[in-house]
Amino acid sequence: MTSIIDDERFMRRCIQLARNGQQNAKPNPMVGAVIGLPPAPSKERESWRILGEGYHVRCGEGHAEVNAFASVRPEDEPLLKEATMYVSLEPCSHYGKTPPCADLIIKKGVRRVVVGCIDEFAEVQGRGIQKLRDAGIDVTVGVLEEECRALNRRFFTFHRLSRPYIILKWAQTANGFIDDNGQALAISTPFTKMLSHKLRSEEDAILVGRVTNEREHPQLTVREWCGPDPKRLIVDRTHPLNLESLHAHNIQSLIVEGGTKTLQSFLVQDLWDEIRVETNLGLTVSGGTRAPQLPGNAVVADKKDYDGNAIVVYHRSK
């Protein structure tokens, strides 16, 4: 008999698989799928068997469910009628670049489907789940829902708010300055600089203001990591940020690394989803540009220390 422990275990595996599509699945969401065969009362099968696994590798190609079914050995196909399919995101129910995954699941005849979270994309939004239930399949929804939603928070924000997922990011001294009396200051360590470049490789675009660009000439590349460089954006009064344009160009995530005025302009408009602050705990200056003030609805989501520097990630309070 299936337990919530089993469901969570296999859903965690779905999330793990889904992350493999972080770069190439864009602009589609990351999705992982596992097909499991529950234990039988007989001695022949006392534990779970994994019949197939898959994830969405690349936009325009097979979805996670398609790849999971493709990995099932021909001799195991008859066992699908006893199997449970786990999928981190609701199976699609519409024709896009590929046929509906819900139709394939029905065709394969699996007994039960466990879904991590509902797909907020307008073409889905519960229709895939309803299609499965109408076909007589037992469907469980919401296993590790928060983790599954967090996996695709950029995708969901993009479609729900018609703008990118916005990450505000800055580094500061122990006494709260981002420079040394107006002069650029090395606050990050070589390791935390590498982590910043890793973050850049995972996001679609990066933005700084005119003053930062003219004073520091930042490259805004991923030279300390590997992967694609984010699209480089410079804003000022004559070239303001147009979120609608970013949405039209399928930019799902944006890092803002500008100076205090640029960062504060986003905070004042409440345009942020995540804030990352790196503090060099052993560095102080006599004066300079003050770091932005954290908004009242920012709560700590993660905190790590690296070689004397603390990196704190804030999310919005619920």
N, C-alpha and C positions, 0 to 999 in steps of 0.2 A: 504493500500500500504506500502511495506517495505521501510524504510529509512536507511541512513547510520548510524543514531543514534541507530536504532534497531539492525543493524548488529554488531556494536561495542559493544553494551550491551550484546548480546548473546555470542560474541566472548570472552568477559572478563569472562563470566561464564565458557566457555570452558577452559580457562587458569586456572581458579580457581579449576575446577574439575581435570585438568591434574596433578596439583601439588600433589594430593593425591597418585600418583604412584611414587613419587620421589625415594623411596627405592626399591620397588619390581619390577618396570617395567624394570630396568636395565637388560641387556645392550640395551634394546629397548628404544625408546624415550617416554617421557611423552606426552600423548594426551588426550584431553577432547572433548566430543561431546554433543550437545544439539539438540533436535528435537522440533522445534517451529511451531505452527499453527498461521499464520497471522490473523489479525482481518478481519471480513467479513462486507460487506456493510449493511447486515441486522442487526437488533437489537439483534439477537440471540448471536452474538459474536462480541463485540465492542473492545476487547483487545486481546493481544496475549495469547495463551495457551501453556504451556509446555507439550508436549506429552511424552517425554522421555529424560533421561540424562544418561551419562556413562563416564567412563575413563578407561584407560588401567591399570588394577590392577596389573597384574603379567606377567612376560615374559613367553611365551608359552601358555598363556590363551587368552581369547577373547579380541580383540582390543576395543577401545573406542566406535566405531560405532556399533559393535556387542552388547555391553552392553547397549548402548542407545536404540537400537531397542528392546532388551529383556525386557526393563523396560516399554515399551508401553503396556497399557491395551488392552486386546483382542477387546473390544468394540470400541477402538480408531483406530484400524488398518486401517479401510476404510478412515480415515482422512489423512493418510500419503501422499495420492496423491495431497493434497493441502499444504503439509508441506514443511518447509525449514530445512535442516540439517546443523548445524554449527559444524565445526571440526577444531581444532587448527592446525592440520598438514594434509597435503595431504593424502587422503585415499590410502592404498596400492593397487597395481594392480597385485601382484605376489603371488604365493603359497610359503609360508614359513612353520612355525609351525601351521599357521591357513590359511584358504582360503582368497582370496582377498576381502577386504572391499568394493572396488569399485563395484564388482559384486553383493554384498549384497544390496548396495544402489540402484543399478539399479533394482534388483529384487523387492525391497520394493516399488519402484515407486514414490519416493519423487519428488516434482516438481522442487526444487531448492537446490543447495548445496553452502555453503559459506565456503571457505578455508582460514585459517590464513596465512600459508606459504607453499611453495613447499618443499617436502622431498628431501634432497640432496643425500640420500642413493642411490647407483648405480642402484638398482633394481626398483626404483620408478622414481624420477626426472621428474615429469610431466606426466608420463604415466597414473597415476590414474585419473588425471584431464581430460586428453584426452579421456580416456575410458568413463567417465561420459558424456562428451560433445558429443561423437559419439553416445551415447544412447539417445540423445535429451534432456538431463538435463541441465537446466540453471545453470552455474557455475560462481561464483564470487571469485576471488583470491586476497589475499593481504590485508584483513581486519585486522588491528592491526598487520601487518606483523613483525615489529621490536620486539614487545613484544612476539609474537609467536616464532620467531627465537631465542630470548634471553632465552626462556624457555628451549630450547634444544641445547644451544650453545656447551655443552660438546659433545653431540652426533654428531653434525655437524662437529665440529673440528676433532673429532676422525676419521670420515669417509673421510673428505676432505683432511686432512693433514697426515693421517696415524700415528697419535700420540695422546697422551692424551691432554686434556685441562689443561694448566699449570697455577697454581696460585702461585705467589711468595709472601711470607708473612714474615714480620718481625715487631718487636716492638722496639721503640727507645726512648731515653730521649728527653727532650725539645731542647737540644743543639746537637742532632743528633748522639748519641752513642748507641750501642747495648749492651754494658757491662760497668763495672766500672773498668777501668784500667786493663782489661784482666780478671776480676772476674765476674762470673755470677751475674746478677742483676734482681730483681723482678720489672718488668716494668708494667705488666698488673694488673688490679684490679681483685678481685674475680669474678665480673660480666663479664668483658671482657675476662677473662680466660674461663668462661663458654661458651661465644660466640665462642671462638676458638675451643672448643671441639664440639660444635654444627656443625661448619664448617667441622671438621674432619669426623663427622658422615655422612656427605652428599657427601664426596668424596671417591674415590676408593683407593688411595695410598698417602703416605706421605714420604718425603725424607729429610734427613739431611746429612751433611758431617761427615767425620771421627772425626775431631777435636771436633765438637759440641757433637757428641755421646760419646767420651771419657771424655770430660770435664764435661758435664752436665748430662749424662746418661738419656736422655729424654725418657719417656714411650711412648709418641706419641699415646695415647689412647683417648677414649671419656669418661673417668671416671667422668667428671663433667656434662655429658649429657646422652643421651640414644641412642642406635643404634649400628651398627657394627663398630668395629675398622677398620681404613684404613690399607691397607697392608703397612708394615714398610720397608723402604728402606734406606740403608746406602751406601754412595758412597765415593770412594777415587781414587787415581791414578791407583791402581791395580784392582779396581772394578768400572769402569766407568758406567755411566748410558747408557742403551741401549733402546732407544725409540721404536725400532722395536720389541724388546722383550715385552715391555709393551703393545704395540698394539696387539701382538699375544695372549697375555693373557687377552684381552678385558678390560684393564684398561683405562677407558675413561677420568679420571681426576686425577691430581697429585698436591698435595700441596708441595711446597718447603719451609721448615722452617730452613734451614741450616744457618751457619754463613755468614759473608759478602763475603768471597771468593767463597763459593758455590753459593750464590745468584748472585754474580757478573758474575760467569761463565755462568749462564743462560742468563743474560742481554747482555753480550758480543756477544753471539750467536743469540740474538734476539729470544730466546725460552721462550716466555711468552704470556699469553692471558689476565691475570688479575694480578694486584698487590694490596696487602692489607697492609697498613702501620698503625700501632697503635703508637700514640705518647702520652707519659705521659707529659702533659703540665706543671706539677708542679715539675718535677724531672730533675735535671741537675747533671752532674759529671764533675770532673776536667780533665778527659781524658779517653782514652780507644779505642775500635775498632769502627771506623766510620761506620755508616749505609751505605748501597749501595746508589749510585746516581740514581735517577729516570731517565729513558730514555727520550729523547726529544719527543717521540711520545706517551707519557702517558698523558691521560687527565682524570680529575676527573669525575667519574661516580656516586659517592655517598659519603656522609660525614655525620657522626653522632658523637655526644659527649656523653660519658658515665662516670659520676663521675670524671670529670677532665681529662679523656683520650679521644683523638680524633681518630676515625678509618676512614681512607680515602681509598676508593676503586678506582683504576685507570683501565681504559680500553685503548685499542689502539685508536689513533685518526683515523678517517675515511679518 
